Amino acid sequence: MSINKINGSVSDTLSKVNGANDALLSNMLVSSVHNANTPLFDSYSVDFNGSSNYAEVDGAAGDINGAVGTISAWVKLETTSAGCIVLRTQVDGTTNNYIAMWYHASNNQMYMTHKGGGTSTHAVISSGDTIENSGSVHHLVGTWSESADEVKIYLDTELKATTNSLGTYSGTNSICDIGQNTQSANFWNGLINEVGVWDAVLDADAITAIYNNGKNINLTRDVGSYDNAGDLVGYWKFEEGTGTSVADSSTNSNTATLSHSSLFSTTT
């Protein structure tokens, strides 16, 4: 492994590393961050157009637990007139059992939804905290637990809502998409980056550690208050920069397939 490019300024960071697309010098410290788990570069995200772009990752669906889990993603949402999806997974052939992180355009609200056995439970970020057309990249985290009877949603480390009375999930997920709802073709309009899924509920300290003052970390390693690397079942960093295949950096290695080429953006 060799260094291809250095910024050259006082605030030097590594922007390119020779080798695999997901190569990260994760054990080096970044000045002023002091976090040995911080990636030294985040070169790309994906930019969905709101009408036809998405990433299909059905291979990961069966690894996502309908009874307990967490979704994390960095997003930027442009103006949209339709509901749109960050991630949705469901049991094929039914709409009675699914997990979704999505934006409700008419209500101007972000939702984390657990639908088990036909019972929908939503944790909602109110319209006062809208992310639509904010001009900023935000970190969203949603959790669900049937045993704790809770669905939660966080915005940039702040817990925004907790909702109870979950239904019981039935069946094994077989469909999973980032950026679209296969049932209604609602597509995300804007950036999505660093999508992680766990089969455990992350606590507030772990979520704060992942946010890392706005600098995403390598989710495959425990560090500080983040101790859930072993619970990670899917992790798409979108670092390829070209093509339609996106590596899953979790141990499950479920590659995502982009619907179109040239979706990568250097805005992260």
Buried (B, 14 or more C-beta within 10 A) or exposed (E): EEEEEEEEEEEEEBBEBEEEBBBBBBEEEBEEBEBBBBBBBBBBBBBBBBEEBBBBBBBBBBBBBBBBBBBBBBBBBBEBEBBBBBBBBBBEEEEBBBBBBBBBBEEBBBBBBBBBBEBBBBBBBEEEBBBBEEEEBBBBBBBBBBEBEBBBBBBBBEBBBEBEEBBEBBBBBBBBBBBBBBEEEBBBBBBBBBBBBBBBBBBBEBBBBBBBEEEBBBBBBBBBBBBBBEBBBBBBBBBBEEEBEBBBBBEBEBBBBBBEEEBBBEEB
